[in-house]
Amino acid sequence: MNNVVYQIAIKKEYAAAVIEDLKLMDAIEILEHPIPEWQQRETMKRMAAYEANPNSGISKEAFFNDLKKEDEAL
């Protein structure tokens, strides 16, 4: 069988249990990719800027709405 790699988001607890069972049966392999150093530094820089001025950020709802719009555009 071909090795096909999928990136998935697990939304339900029972799905996580199924994934874990598949892993234990050696039916799947969970790949973990390290977060690049530059991305960690940039995140820390942005968090510091936000913590210094929390009013500079957007609401959680606005953030998720923006993500949803981006996904729909794809």
Predicted model as a PDB file, atoms N, CA, C, CB and O in Angstrom, pLDDT in the B-factor column:
MODEL        1                                                                  
ATOM      1  N   MET A   1       0.845  -1.183   0.000  1.00 59.00           N  
ATOM      2  CA  MET A   1       0.000   0.000   0.000  1.00 59.00           C  
ATOM      3  C   MET A   1       0.882   1.236   0.000  1.00 59.00           C  
ATOM      4  CB  MET A   1      -0.957   0.004   1.216  1.00 59.00           C  
ATOM      5  O   MET A   1       1.930   1.264   0.645  1.00 59.00           O  
ATOM      6  N   ASN A   2       0.451   2.252  -0.727  1.00 70.00           N  
ATOM      7  CA  ASN A   2       1.210   3.503  -0.773  1.00 70.00           C  
ATOM      8  C   ASN A   2       1.158   4.214   0.567  1.00 70.00           C  
ATOM      9  CB  ASN A   2       0.672   4.421  -1.876  1.00 70.00           C  
ATOM     10  O   ASN A   2       0.156   4.150   1.279  1.00 70.00           O  
ATOM     11  N   ASN A   3       2.239   4.886   0.901  1.00 77.00           N  
ATOM     12  CA  ASN A   3       2.245   5.714   2.097  1.00 77.00           C  
ATOM     13  C   ASN A   3       1.611   7.045   1.769  1.00 77.00           C  
ATOM     14  CB  ASN A   3       3.677   5.905   2.645  1.00 77.00           C  
ATOM     15  O   ASN A   3       2.179   7.853   1.034  1.00 77.00           O  
ATOM     16  N   VAL A   4       0.442   7.267   2.312  1.00 80.00           N  
ATOM     17  CA  VAL A   4      -0.278   8.512   2.111  1.00 80.00           C  
ATOM     18  C   VAL A   4      -0.259   9.260   3.426  1.00 80.00           C  
ATOM     19  CB  VAL A   4      -1.739   8.264   1.614  1.00 80.00           C  
ATOM     20  O   VAL A   4      -0.554   8.684   4.473  1.00 80.00           O  
ATOM     21  N   VAL A   5       0.084  10.541   3.386  1.00 79.00           N  
ATOM     22  CA  VAL A   5       0.160  11.353   4.590  1.00 79.00           C  
ATOM     23  C   VAL A   5      -1.005  12.326   4.587  1.00 79.00           C  
ATOM     24  CB  VAL A   5       1.517  12.105   4.680  1.00 79.00           C  
ATOM     25  O   VAL A   5      -1.215  13.061   3.622  1.00 79.00           O  
ATOM     26  N   TYR A   6      -1.763  12.324   5.683  1.00 80.00           N  
ATOM     27  CA  TYR A   6      -2.880  13.236   5.868  1.00 80.00           C  
ATOM     28  C   TYR A   6      -2.626  14.091   7.092  1.00 80.00           C  
ATOM     29  CB  TYR A   6      -4.211  12.467   6.003  1.00 80.00           C  
ATOM     30  O   TYR A   6      -2.025  13.636   8.066  1.00 80.00           O  
ATOM     31  N   GLN A   7      -3.077  15.308   7.042  1.00 80.00           N  
ATOM     32  CA  GLN A   7      -3.077  16.155   8.230  1.00 80.00           C  
ATOM     33  C   GLN A   7      -4.531  16.251   8.653  1.00 80.00           C  
ATOM     34  CB  GLN A   7      -2.432  17.590   7.958  1.00 80.00           C  
ATOM     35  O   GLN A   7      -5.384  16.671   7.871  1.00 80.00           O  
ATOM     36  N   ILE A   8      -4.816  15.864   9.889  1.00 85.00           N  
ATOM     37  CA  ILE A   8      -6.197  15.844  10.341  1.00 85.00           C  
ATOM     38  C   ILE A   8      -6.346  16.620  11.643  1.00 85.00           C  
ATOM     39  CB  ILE A   8      -6.681  14.406  10.520  1.00 85.00           C  
ATOM     40  O   ILE A   8      -5.391  16.789  12.401  1.00 85.00           O  
ATOM     41  N   ALA A   9      -7.561  17.084  11.883  1.00 85.00           N  
ATOM     42  CA  ALA A   9      -7.919  17.694  13.157  1.00 85.00           C  
ATOM     43  C   ALA A   9      -8.943  16.778  13.813  1.00 85.00           C  
ATOM     44  CB  ALA A   9      -8.482  19.159  12.971  1.00 85.00           C  
ATOM     45  O   ALA A   9      -9.974  16.473  13.214  1.00 85.00           O  
ATOM     46  N   ILE A  10      -8.672  16.346  15.016  1.00 88.00           N  
ATOM     47  CA  ILE A  10      -9.568  15.442  15.729  1.00 88.00           C  
ATOM     48  C   ILE A  10     -10.556  16.281  16.512  1.00 88.00           C  
ATOM     49  CB  ILE A  10      -8.782  14.477  16.669  1.00 88.00           C  
ATOM     50  O   ILE A  10     -10.167  17.068  17.376  1.00 88.00           O  
ATOM     51  N   LYS A  11     -11.849  16.112  16.209  1.00 89.00           N  
ATOM     52  CA  LYS A  11     -12.885  16.950  16.813  1.00 89.00           C  
ATOM     53  C   LYS A  11     -13.637  16.274  17.957  1.00 89.00           C  
ATOM     54  CB  LYS A  11     -13.864  17.365  15.761  1.00 89.00           C  
ATOM     55  O   LYS A  11     -14.229  16.960  18.791  1.00 89.00           O  
ATOM     56  N   LYS A  12     -13.624  14.970  18.009  1.00 90.00           N  
ATOM     57  CA  LYS A  12     -14.382  14.255  19.037  1.00 90.00           C  
ATOM     58  C   LYS A  12     -13.468  13.330  19.819  1.00 90.00           C  
ATOM     59  CB  LYS A  12     -15.535  13.455  18.408  1.00 90.00           C  
ATOM     60  O   LYS A  12     -12.523  12.763  19.271  1.00 90.00           O  
ATOM     61  N   GLU A  13     -13.757  13.184  21.096  1.00 90.00           N  
ATOM     62  CA  GLU A  13     -12.939  12.352  21.974  1.00 90.00           C  
ATOM     63  C   GLU A  13     -12.889  10.909  21.477  1.00 90.00           C  
ATOM     64  CB  GLU A  13     -13.482  12.397  23.405  1.00 90.00           C  
ATOM     65  O   GLU A  13     -11.831  10.280  21.505  1.00 90.00           O  
ATOM     66  N   TYR A  14     -14.030  10.382  21.022  1.00 92.00           N  
ATOM     67  CA  TYR A  14     -14.042   8.986  20.566  1.00 92.00           C  
ATOM     68  C   TYR A  14     -13.156   8.805  19.335  1.00 92.00           C  
ATOM     69  CB  TYR A  14     -15.481   8.535  20.249  1.00 92.00           C  
ATOM     70  O   TYR A  14     -12.594   7.728  19.135  1.00 92.00           O  
ATOM     71  N   ALA A  15     -13.022   9.853  18.502  1.00 93.00           N  
ATOM     72  CA  ALA A  15     -12.150   9.759  17.329  1.00 93.00           C  
ATOM     73  C   ALA A  15     -10.692   9.644  17.769  1.00 93.00           C  
ATOM     74  CB  ALA A  15     -12.342  10.988  16.404  1.00 93.00           C  
ATOM     75  O   ALA A  15      -9.914   8.907  17.164  1.00 93.00           O  
ATOM     76  N   ALA A  16     -10.328  10.370  18.816  1.00 92.00           N  
ATOM     77  CA  ALA A  16      -8.961  10.275  19.332  1.00 92.00           C  
ATOM     78  C   ALA A  16      -8.678   8.861  19.811  1.00 92.00           C  
ATOM     79  CB  ALA A  16      -8.736  11.283  20.476  1.00 92.00           C  
ATOM     80  O   ALA A  16      -7.570   8.354  19.637  1.00 92.00           O  
ATOM     81  N   ALA A  17      -9.685   8.215  20.420  1.00 93.00           N  
ATOM     82  CA  ALA A  17      -9.512   6.846  20.894  1.00 93.00           C  
ATOM     83  C   ALA A  17      -9.332   5.884  19.713  1.00 93.00           C  
ATOM     84  CB  ALA A  17     -10.719   6.420  21.755  1.00 93.00           C  
ATOM     85  O   ALA A  17      -8.523   4.959  19.779  1.00 93.00           O  
ATOM     86  N   VAL A  18     -10.079   6.106  18.649  1.00 94.00           N  
ATOM     87  CA  VAL A  18      -9.942   5.263  17.459  1.00 94.00           C  
ATOM     88  C   VAL A  18      -8.549   5.422  16.858  1.00 94.00           C  
ATOM     89  CB  VAL A  18     -11.022   5.616  16.412  1.00 94.00           C  
ATOM     90  O   VAL A  18      -7.913   4.439  16.478  1.00 94.00           O  
ATOM     91  N   ILE A  19      -8.081   6.667  16.774  1.00 93.00           N  
ATOM     92  CA  ILE A  19      -6.737   6.936  16.243  1.00 93.00           C  
ATOM     93  C   ILE A  19      -5.691   6.229  17.107  1.00 93.00           C  
ATOM     94  CB  ILE A  19      -6.456   8.470  16.191  1.00 93.00           C  
ATOM     95  O   ILE A  19      -4.755   5.625  16.582  1.00 93.00           O  
ATOM     96  N   GLU A  20      -5.848   6.305  18.414  1.00 93.00           N  
ATOM     97  CA  GLU A  20      -4.893   5.661  19.312  1.00 93.00           C  
ATOM     98  C   GLU A  20      -4.909   4.142  19.114  1.00 93.00           C  
ATOM     99  CB  GLU A  20      -5.211   6.015  20.782  1.00 93.00           C  
ATOM    100  O   GLU A  20      -3.856   3.505  19.112  1.00 93.00           O  
ATOM    101  N   ASP A  21      -6.102   3.563  18.948  1.00 95.00           N  
ATOM    102  CA  ASP A  21      -6.191   2.118  18.689  1.00 95.00           C  
ATOM    103  C   ASP A  21      -5.472   1.746  17.398  1.00 95.00           C  
ATOM    104  CB  ASP A  21      -7.662   1.675  18.615  1.00 95.00           C  
ATOM    105  O   ASP A  21      -4.748   0.752  17.357  1.00 95.00           O  
ATOM    106  N   LEU A  22      -5.664   2.532  16.346  1.00 94.00           N  
ATOM    107  CA  LEU A  22      -4.987   2.271  15.079  1.00 94.00           C  
ATOM    108  C   LEU A  22      -3.476   2.341  15.239  1.00 94.00           C  
ATOM    109  CB  LEU A  22      -5.446   3.264  14.016  1.00 94.00           C  
ATOM    110  O   LEU A  22      -2.739   1.547  14.654  1.00 94.00           O  
ATOM    111  N   LYS A  23      -3.030   3.290  16.030  1.00 94.00           N  
ATOM    112  CA  LYS A  23      -1.592   3.416  16.285  1.00 94.00           C  
ATOM    113  C   LYS A  23      -1.068   2.181  17.013  1.00 94.00           C  
ATOM    114  CB  LYS A  23      -1.295   4.687  17.109  1.00 94.00           C  
ATOM    115  O   LYS A  23      -0.011   1.652  16.666  1.00 94.00           O  
ATOM    116  N   LEU A  24      -1.815   1.719  18.030  1.00 95.00           N  
ATOM    117  CA  LEU A  24      -1.388   0.548  18.801  1.00 95.00           C  
ATOM    118  C   LEU A  24      -1.355  -0.711  17.940  1.00 95.00           C  
ATOM    119  CB  LEU A  24      -2.317   0.334  19.996  1.00 95.00           C  
ATOM    120  O   LEU A  24      -0.539  -1.602  18.178  1.00 95.00           O  
ATOM    121  N   MET A  25      -2.235  -0.793  16.941  1.00 96.00           N  
ATOM    122  CA  MET A  25      -2.261  -1.949  16.039  1.00 96.00           C  
ATOM    123  C   MET A  25      -1.239  -1.813  14.920  1.00 96.00           C  
ATOM    124  CB  MET A  25      -3.654  -2.124  15.446  1.00 96.00           C  
ATOM    125  O   MET A  25      -1.177  -2.659  14.028  1.00 96.00           O  
ATOM    126  N   ASP A  26      -0.435  -0.751  14.962  1.00 94.00           N  
ATOM    127  CA  ASP A  26       0.572  -0.461  13.952  1.00 94.00           C  
ATOM    128  C   ASP A  26      -0.051  -0.278  12.566  1.00 94.00           C  
ATOM    129  CB  ASP A  26       1.607  -1.574  13.915  1.00 94.00           C  
ATOM    130  O   ASP A  26       0.575  -0.567  11.547  1.00 94.00           O  
ATOM    131  N   ALA A  27      -1.305   0.211  12.549  1.00 94.00           N  
ATOM    132  CA  ALA A  27      -1.991   0.483  11.288  1.00 94.00           C  
ATOM    133  C   ALA A  27      -1.681   1.884  10.779  1.00 94.00           C  
ATOM    134  CB  ALA A  27      -3.497   0.312  11.457  1.00 94.00           C  
ATOM    135  O   ALA A  27      -1.767   2.162   9.582  1.00 94.00           O  
ATOM    136  N   ILE A  28      -1.321   2.756  11.707  1.00 92.00           N  
ATOM    137  CA  ILE A  28      -0.951   4.126  11.328  1.00 92.00           C  
ATOM    138  C   ILE A  28       0.291   4.533  12.105  1.00 92.00           C  
ATOM    139  CB  ILE A  28      -2.124   5.126  11.597  1.00 92.00           C  
ATOM    140  O   ILE A  28       0.649   3.925  13.114  1.00 92.00           O  
ATOM    141  N   GLU A  29       0.927   5.564  11.615  1.00 91.00           N  
ATOM    142  CA  GLU A  29       2.071   6.167  12.309  1.00 91.00           C  
ATOM    143  C   GLU A  29       1.755   7.643  12.481  1.00 91.00           C  
ATOM    144  CB  GLU A  29       3.427   5.955  11.516  1.00 91.00           C  
ATOM    145  O   GLU A  29       1.389   8.320  11.520  1.00 91.00           O  
ATOM    146  N   ILE A  30       1.893   8.134  13.684  1.00 88.00           N  
ATOM    147  CA  ILE A  30       1.648   9.546  13.949  1.00 88.00           C  
ATOM    148  C   ILE A  30       2.968  10.281  13.793  1.00 88.00           C  
ATOM    149  CB  ILE A  30       1.036   9.769  15.375  1.00 88.00           C  
ATOM    150  O   ILE A  30       3.936  10.007  14.503  1.00 88.00           O  
ATOM    151  N   LEU A  31       2.993  11.215  12.856  1.00 86.00           N  
ATOM    152  CA  LEU A  31       4.199  11.993  12.574  1.00 86.00           C  
ATOM    153  C   LEU A  31       4.116  13.327  13.306  1.00 86.00           C  
ATOM    154  CB  LEU A  31       4.377  12.216  11.042  1.00 86.00           C  
ATOM    155  O   LEU A  31       3.106  14.026  13.235  1.00 86.00           O  
ATOM    156  N   GLU A  32       5.154  13.657  13.986  1.00 84.00           N  
ATOM    157  CA  GLU A  32       5.206  14.941  14.677  1.00 84.00           C  
ATOM    158  C   GLU A  32       6.279  15.783  14.017  1.00 84.00           C  
ATOM    159  CB  GLU A  32       5.486  14.763  16.204  1.00 84.00           C  
ATOM    160  O   GLU A  32       7.425  15.358  13.868  1.00 84.00           O  
ATOM    161  N   HIS A  33       5.891  16.967  13.632  1.00 83.00           N  
ATOM    162  CA  HIS A  33       6.834  17.872  12.985  1.00 83.00           C  
ATOM    163  C   HIS A  33       7.214  18.963  13.969  1.00 83.00           C  
ATOM    164  CB  HIS A  33       6.234  18.480  11.687  1.00 83.00           C  
ATOM    165  O   HIS A  33       6.339  19.617  14.538  1.00 83.00           O  
ATOM    166  N   PRO A  34       8.500  19.166  14.176  1.00 85.00           N  
ATOM    167  CA  PRO A  34       8.919  20.217  15.104  1.00 85.00           C  
ATOM    168  C   PRO A  34       8.577  21.602  14.558  1.00 85.00           C  
ATOM    169  CB  PRO A  34      10.425  20.117  15.379  1.00 85.00           C  
ATOM    170  O   PRO A  34       8.581  21.831  13.348  1.00 85.00           O  
ATOM    171  N   ILE A  35       8.285  22.505  15.468  1.00 86.00           N  
ATOM    172  CA  ILE A  35       7.997  23.884  15.076  1.00 86.00           C  
ATOM    173  C   ILE A  35       9.334  24.569  14.821  1.00 86.00           C  
ATOM    174  CB  ILE A  35       7.159  24.645  16.180  1.00 86.00           C  
ATOM    175  O   ILE A  35      10.209  24.542  15.686  1.00 86.00           O  
ATOM    176  N   PRO A  36       9.512  25.186  13.644  1.00 90.00           N  
ATOM    177  CA  PRO A  36      10.788  25.833  13.325  1.00 90.00           C  
ATOM    178  C   PRO A  36      11.141  26.937  14.330  1.00 90.00           C  
ATOM    179  CB  PRO A  36      10.739  26.417  11.913  1.00 90.00           C  
ATOM    180  O   PRO A  36      10.265  27.604  14.880  1.00 90.00           O  
ATOM    181  N   GLU A  37      12.442  27.107  14.550  1.00 92.00           N  
ATOM    182  CA  GLU A  37      12.929  28.125  15.490  1.00 92.00           C  
ATOM    183  C   GLU A  37      12.401  29.515  15.145  1.00 92.00           C  
ATOM    184  CB  GLU A  37      14.456  28.142  15.504  1.00 92.00           C  
ATOM    185  O   GLU A  37      11.972  30.250  16.034  1.00 92.00           O  
ATOM    186  N   TRP A  38      12.430  29.886  13.849  1.00 94.00           N  
ATOM    187  CA  TRP A  38      11.994  31.225  13.453  1.00 94.00           C  
ATOM    188  C   TRP A  38      10.533  31.446  13.838  1.00 94.00           C  
ATOM    189  CB  TRP A  38      12.186  31.432  11.936  1.00 94.00           C  
ATOM    190  O   TRP A  38      10.149  32.553  14.213  1.00 94.00           O  
ATOM    191  N   GLN A  39       9.716  30.389  13.745  1.00 92.00           N  
ATOM    192  CA  GLN A  39       8.306  30.525  14.068  1.00 92.00           C  
ATOM    193  C   GLN A  39       8.113  30.655  15.581  1.00 92.00           C  
ATOM    194  CB  GLN A  39       7.513  29.325  13.525  1.00 92.00           C  
ATOM    195  O   GLN A  39       7.242  31.398  16.034  1.00 92.00           O  
ATOM    196  N   GLN A  40       8.912  29.944  16.352  1.00 92.00           N  
ATOM    197  CA  GLN A  40       8.849  30.074  17.805  1.00 92.00           C  
ATOM    198  C   GLN A  40       9.246  31.488  18.235  1.00 92.00           C  
ATOM    199  CB  GLN A  40       9.762  29.031  18.480  1.00 92.00           C  
ATOM    200  O   GLN A  40       8.598  32.084  19.095  1.00 92.00           O  
ATOM    201  N   ARG A  41      10.317  32.021  17.633  1.00 94.00           N  
ATOM    202  CA  ARG A  41      10.766  33.384  17.978  1.00 94.00           C  
ATOM    203  C   ARG A  41       9.695  34.410  17.615  1.00 94.00           C  
ATOM    204  CB  ARG A  41      12.095  33.724  17.250  1.00 94.00           C  
ATOM    205  O   ARG A  41       9.398  35.311  18.399  1.00 94.00           O  
ATOM    206  N   GLU A  42       9.121  34.268  16.429  1.00 94.00           N  
ATOM    207  CA  GLU A  42       8.095  35.214  15.980  1.00 94.00           C  
ATOM    208  C   GLU A  42       6.867  35.159  16.891  1.00 94.00           C  
ATOM    209  CB  GLU A  42       7.688  34.915  14.523  1.00 94.00           C  
ATOM    210  O   GLU A  42       6.275  36.191  17.210  1.00 94.00           O  
ATOM    211  N   THR A  43       6.496  33.964  17.301  1.00 91.00           N  
ATOM    212  CA  THR A  43       5.353  33.819  18.211  1.00 91.00           C  
ATOM    213  C   THR A  43       5.629  34.503  19.534  1.00 91.00           C  
ATOM    214  CB  THR A  43       5.029  32.340  18.445  1.00 91.00           C  
ATOM    215  O   THR A  43       4.773  35.215  20.058  1.00 91.00           O  
ATOM    216  N   MET A  44       6.816  34.293  20.077  1.00 93.00           N  
ATOM    217  CA  MET A  44       7.178  34.922  21.353  1.00 93.00           C  
ATOM    218  C   MET A  44       7.197  36.453  21.223  1.00 93.00           C  
ATOM    219  CB  MET A  44       8.558  34.410  21.832  1.00 93.00           C  
ATOM    220  O   MET A  44       6.770  37.159  22.136  1.00 93.00           O  
ATOM    221  N   LYS A  45       7.688  36.956  20.099  1.00 94.00           N  
ATOM    222  CA  LYS A  45       7.720  38.396  19.855  1.00 94.00           C  
ATOM    223  C   LYS A  45       6.299  38.968  19.813  1.00 94.00           C  
ATOM    224  CB  LYS A  45       8.462  38.703  18.536  1.00 94.00           C  
ATOM    225  O   LYS A  45       6.016  40.007  20.409  1.00 94.00           O  
ATOM    226  N   ARG A  46       5.425  38.280  19.109  1.00 90.00           N  
ATOM    227  CA  ARG A  46       4.039  38.753  18.997  1.00 90.00           C  
ATOM    228  C   ARG A  46       3.304  38.661  20.326  1.00 90.00           C  
ATOM    229  CB  ARG A  46       3.290  37.950  17.939  1.00 90.00           C  
ATOM    230  O   ARG A  46       2.510  39.541  20.659  1.00 90.00           O  
ATOM    231  N   MET A  47       3.562  37.595  21.092  1.00 88.00           N  
ATOM    232  CA  MET A  47       2.934  37.466  22.409  1.00 88.00           C  
ATOM    233  C   MET A  47       3.381  38.588  23.338  1.00 88.00           C  
ATOM    234  CB  MET A  47       3.266  36.104  23.032  1.00 88.00           C  
ATOM    235  O   MET A  47       2.571  39.137  24.085  1.00 88.00           O  
ATOM    236  N   ALA A  48       4.661  38.926  23.295  1.00 91.00           N  
ATOM    237  CA  ALA A  48       5.170  40.015  24.136  1.00 91.00           C  
ATOM    238  C   ALA A  48       4.526  41.335  23.750  1.00 91.00           C  
ATOM    239  CB  ALA A  48       6.700  40.122  24.023  1.00 91.00           C  
ATOM    240  O   ALA A  48       4.159  42.126  24.619  1.00 91.00           O  
ATOM    241  N   ALA A  49       4.386  41.578  22.446  1.00 90.00           N  
ATOM    242  CA  ALA A  49       3.749  42.813  21.986  1.00 90.00           C  
ATOM    243  C   ALA A  49       2.291  42.866  22.426  1.00 90.00           C  
ATOM    244  CB  ALA A  49       3.845  42.933  20.457  1.00 90.00           C  
ATOM    245  O   ALA A  49       1.800  43.920  22.830  1.00 90.00           O  
ATOM    246  N   TYR A  50       1.604  41.744  22.350  1.00 88.00           N  
ATOM    247  CA  TYR A  50       0.203  41.706  22.768  1.00 88.00           C  
ATOM    248  C   TYR A  50       0.082  41.913  24.276  1.00 88.00           C  
ATOM    249  CB  TYR A  50      -0.445  40.372  22.362  1.00 88.00           C  
ATOM    250  O   TYR A  50      -0.782  42.661  24.734  1.00 88.00           O  
ATOM    251  N   GLU A  51       0.942  41.254  25.043  1.00 89.00           N  
ATOM    252  CA  GLU A  51       0.881  41.391  26.497  1.00 89.00           C  
ATOM    253  C   GLU A  51       1.185  42.822  26.932  1.00 89.00           C  
ATOM    254  CB  GLU A  51       1.860  40.421  27.164  1.00 89.00           C  
ATOM    255  O   GLU A  51       0.651  43.291  27.937  1.00 89.00           O  
ATOM    256  N   ALA A  52       2.038  43.518  26.183  1.00 92.00           N  
ATOM    257  CA  ALA A  52       2.345  44.916  26.493  1.00 92.00           C  
ATOM    258  C   ALA A  52       1.165  45.825  26.172  1.00 92.00           C  
ATOM    259  CB  ALA A  52       3.583  45.374  25.718  1.00 92.00           C  
ATOM    260  O   ALA A  52       1.007  46.879  26.788  1.00 92.00           O  
ATOM    261  N   ASN A  53       0.327  45.418  25.204  1.00 91.00           N  
ATOM    262  CA  ASN A  53      -0.818  46.224  24.806  1.00 91.00           C  
ATOM    263  C   ASN A  53      -1.963  45.304  24.358  1.00 91.00           C  
ATOM    264  CB  ASN A  53      -0.425  47.212  23.672  1.00 91.00           C  
ATOM    265  O   ASN A  53      -2.170  45.114  23.159  1.00 91.00           O  
ATOM    266  N   PRO A  54      -2.707  44.734  25.319  1.00 86.00           N  
ATOM    267  CA  PRO A  54      -3.766  43.788  24.969  1.00 86.00           C  
ATOM    268  C   PRO A  54      -4.849  44.374  24.049  1.00 86.00           C  
ATOM    269  CB  PRO A  54      -4.409  43.280  26.226  1.00 86.00           C  
ATOM    270  O   PRO A  54      -5.507  43.631  23.320  1.00 86.00           O  
ATOM    271  N   ASN A  55      -5.033  45.674  24.079  1.00 87.00           N  
ATOM    272  CA  ASN A  55      -6.050  46.289  23.226  1.00 87.00           C  
ATOM    273  C   ASN A  55      -5.656  46.266  21.753  1.00 87.00           C  
ATOM    274  CB  ASN A  55      -6.301  47.720  23.665  1.00 87.00           C  
ATOM    275  O   ASN A  55      -6.474  46.580  20.888  1.00 87.00           O  
ATOM    276  N   SER A  56      -4.422  45.902  21.464  1.00 84.00           N  
ATOM    277  CA  SER A  56      -3.973  45.854  20.073  1.00 84.00           C  
ATOM    278  C   SER A  56      -4.455  44.591  19.357  1.00 84.00           C  
ATOM    279  CB  SER A  56      -2.455  45.932  20.015  1.00 84.00           C  
ATOM    280  O   SER A  56      -4.381  44.505  18.131  1.00 84.00           O  
ATOM    281  N   GLY A  57      -4.945  43.616  20.117  1.00 84.00           N  
ATOM    282  CA  GLY A  57      -5.386  42.355  19.533  1.00 84.00           C  
ATOM    283  C   GLY A  57      -6.832  42.400  19.076  1.00 84.00           C  
ATOM    284  O   GLY A  57      -7.519  43.409  19.240  1.00 84.00           O  
ATOM    285  N   ILE A  58      -7.288  41.291  18.500  1.00 85.00           N  
ATOM    286  CA  ILE A  58      -8.684  41.172  18.095  1.00 85.00           C  
ATOM    287  C   ILE A  58      -9.362  40.146  18.993  1.00 85.00           C  
ATOM    288  CB  ILE A  58      -8.805  40.768  16.591  1.00 85.00           C  
ATOM    289  O   ILE A  58      -8.690  39.356  19.657  1.00 85.00           O  
ATOM    290  N   SER A  59     -10.667  40.157  19.015  1.00 83.00           N  
ATOM    291  CA  SER A  59     -11.400  39.216  19.860  1.00 83.00           C  
ATOM    292  C   SER A  59     -11.255  37.795  19.330  1.00 83.00           C  
ATOM    293  CB  SER A  59     -12.885  39.604  19.941  1.00 83.00           C  
ATOM    294  O   SER A  59     -10.925  37.574  18.165  1.00 83.00           O  
ATOM    295  N   LYS A  60     -11.509  36.851  20.209  1.00 82.00           N  
ATOM    296  CA  LYS A  60     -11.450  35.439  19.813  1.00 82.00           C  
ATOM    297  C   LYS A  60     -12.453  35.166  18.695  1.00 82.00           C  
ATOM    298  CB  LYS A  60     -11.730  34.516  21.026  1.00 82.00           C  
ATOM    299  O   LYS A  60     -12.151  34.432  17.754  1.00 82.00           O  
ATOM    300  N   GLU A  61     -13.643  35.752  18.795  1.00 87.00           N  
ATOM    301  CA  GLU A  61     -14.665  35.546  17.777  1.00 87.00           C  
ATOM    302  C   GLU A  61     -14.211  36.080  16.420  1.00 87.00           C  
ATOM    303  CB  GLU A  61     -15.971  36.217  18.196  1.00 87.00           C  
ATOM    304  O   GLU A  61     -14.405  35.427  15.395  1.00 87.00           O  
ATOM    305  N   ALA A  62     -13.608  37.268  16.417  1.00 89.00           N  
ATOM    306  CA  ALA A  62     -13.122  37.854  15.163  1.00 89.00           C  
ATOM    307  C   ALA A  62     -12.020  36.990  14.558  1.00 89.00           C  
ATOM    308  CB  ALA A  62     -12.603  39.288  15.399  1.00 89.00           C  
ATOM    309  O   ALA A  62     -11.956  36.812  13.341  1.00 89.00           O  
ATOM    310  N   PHE A  63     -11.160  36.458  15.412  1.00 88.00           N  
ATOM    311  CA  PHE A  63     -10.073  35.601  14.948  1.00 88.00           C  
ATOM    312  C   PHE A  63     -10.633  34.373  14.237  1.00 88.00           C  
ATOM    313  CB  PHE A  63      -9.176  35.177  16.127  1.00 88.00           C  
ATOM    314  O   PHE A  63     -10.219  34.051  13.123  1.00 88.00           O  
ATOM    315  N   PHE A  64     -11.576  33.687  14.886  1.00 90.00           N  
ATOM    316  CA  PHE A  64     -12.134  32.478  14.295  1.00 90.00           C  
ATOM    317  C   PHE A  64     -12.977  32.775  13.061  1.00 90.00           C  
ATOM    318  CB  PHE A  64     -12.966  31.741  15.316  1.00 90.00           C  
ATOM    319  O   PHE A  64     -13.019  31.970  12.132  1.00 90.00           O  
ATOM    320  N   ASN A  65     -13.644  33.915  13.045  1.00 91.00           N  
ATOM    321  CA  ASN A  65     -14.388  34.314  11.844  1.00 91.00           C  
ATOM    322  C   ASN A  65     -13.436  34.532  10.673  1.00 91.00           C  
ATOM    323  CB  ASN A  65     -15.205  35.596  12.111  1.00 91.00           C  
ATOM    324  O   ASN A  65     -13.733  34.132   9.547  1.00 91.00           O  
ATOM    325  N   ASP A  66     -12.297  35.162  10.932  1.00 90.00           N  
ATOM    326  CA  ASP A  66     -11.300  35.379   9.875  1.00 90.00           C  
ATOM    327  C   ASP A  66     -10.768  34.053   9.344  1.00 90.00           C  
ATOM    328  CB  ASP A  66     -10.139  36.239  10.400  1.00 90.00           C  
ATOM    329  O   ASP A  66     -10.599  33.890   8.136  1.00 90.00           O  
ATOM    330  N   LEU A  67     -10.500  33.103  10.247  1.00 87.00           N  
ATOM    331  CA  LEU A  67     -10.027  31.787   9.819  1.00 87.00           C  
ATOM    332  C   LEU A  67     -11.070  31.087   8.953  1.00 87.00           C  
ATOM    333  CB  LEU A  67      -9.686  30.919  11.038  1.00 87.00           C  
ATOM    334  O   LEU A  67     -10.743  30.477   7.934  1.00 87.00           O  
ATOM    335  N   LYS A  68     -12.322  31.184   9.372  1.00 89.00           N  
ATOM    336  CA  LYS A  68     -13.397  30.540   8.614  1.00 89.00           C  
ATOM    337  C   LYS A  68     -13.479  31.140   7.210  1.00 89.00           C  
ATOM    338  CB  LYS A  68     -14.756  30.693   9.350  1.00 89.00           C  
ATOM    339  O   LYS A  68     -13.643  30.410   6.233  1.00 89.00           O  
ATOM    340  N   LYS A  69     -13.367  32.462   7.106  1.00 89.00           N  
ATOM    341  CA  LYS A  69     -13.418  33.128   5.791  1.00 89.00           C  
ATOM    342  C   LYS A  69     -12.262  32.663   4.905  1.00 89.00           C  
ATOM    343  CB  LYS A  69     -13.371  34.671   5.957  1.00 89.00           C  
ATOM    344  O   LYS A  69     -12.445  32.420   3.712  1.00 89.00           O  
ATOM    345  N   GLU A  70     -11.071  32.540   5.496  1.00 85.00           N  
ATOM    346  CA  GLU A  70      -9.908  32.068   4.733  1.00 85.00           C  
ATOM    347  C   GLU A  70     -10.120  30.646   4.230  1.00 85.00           C  
ATOM    348  CB  GLU A  70      -8.640  32.133   5.593  1.00 85.00           C  
ATOM    349  O   GLU A  70      -9.793  30.330   3.086  1.00 85.00           O  
ATOM    350  N   ASP A  71     -10.672  29.785   5.094  1.00 83.00           N  
ATOM    351  CA  ASP A  71     -10.934  28.395   4.699  1.00 83.00           C  
ATOM    352  C   ASP A  71     -11.961  28.350   3.555  1.00 83.00           C  
ATOM    353  CB  ASP A  71     -11.443  27.569   5.919  1.00 83.00           C  
ATOM    354  O   ASP A  71     -11.802  27.585   2.603  1.00 83.00           O  
ATOM    355  N   GLU A  72     -12.988  29.154   3.653  1.00 86.00           N  
ATOM    356  CA  GLU A  72     -14.027  29.170   2.611  1.00 86.00           C  
ATOM    357  C   GLU A  72     -13.477  29.687   1.291  1.00 86.00           C  
ATOM    358  CB  GLU A  72     -15.216  30.034   3.052  1.00 86.00           C  
ATOM    359  O   GLU A  72     -13.940  29.287   0.223  1.00 86.00           O  
ATOM    360  N   ALA A  73     -12.489  30.577   1.359  1.00 84.00           N  
ATOM    361  CA  ALA A  73     -11.891  31.131   0.144  1.00 84.00           C  
ATOM    362  C   ALA A  73     -11.044  30.087  -0.595  1.00 84.00           C  
ATOM    363  CB  ALA A  73     -11.032  32.353   0.491  1.00 84.00           C  
ATOM    364  O   ALA A  73     -10.835  30.183  -1.804  1.00 84.00           O  
ATOM    365  N   LEU A  74     -10.562  29.091   0.154  1.00 77.00           N  
ATOM    366  CA  LEU A  74      -9.742  28.048  -0.464  1.00 77.00           C  
ATOM    367  C   LEU A  74     -10.636  27.142  -1.229  1.00 77.00           C  
ATOM    368  CB  LEU A  74      -8.932  27.258   0.576  1.00 77.00           C  
ATOM    369  O   LEU A  74     -10.166  26.181  -1.839  1.00 77.00           O  
TER     370      LEU A  74                                                      
ENDMDL                                                                          
END                                                                             
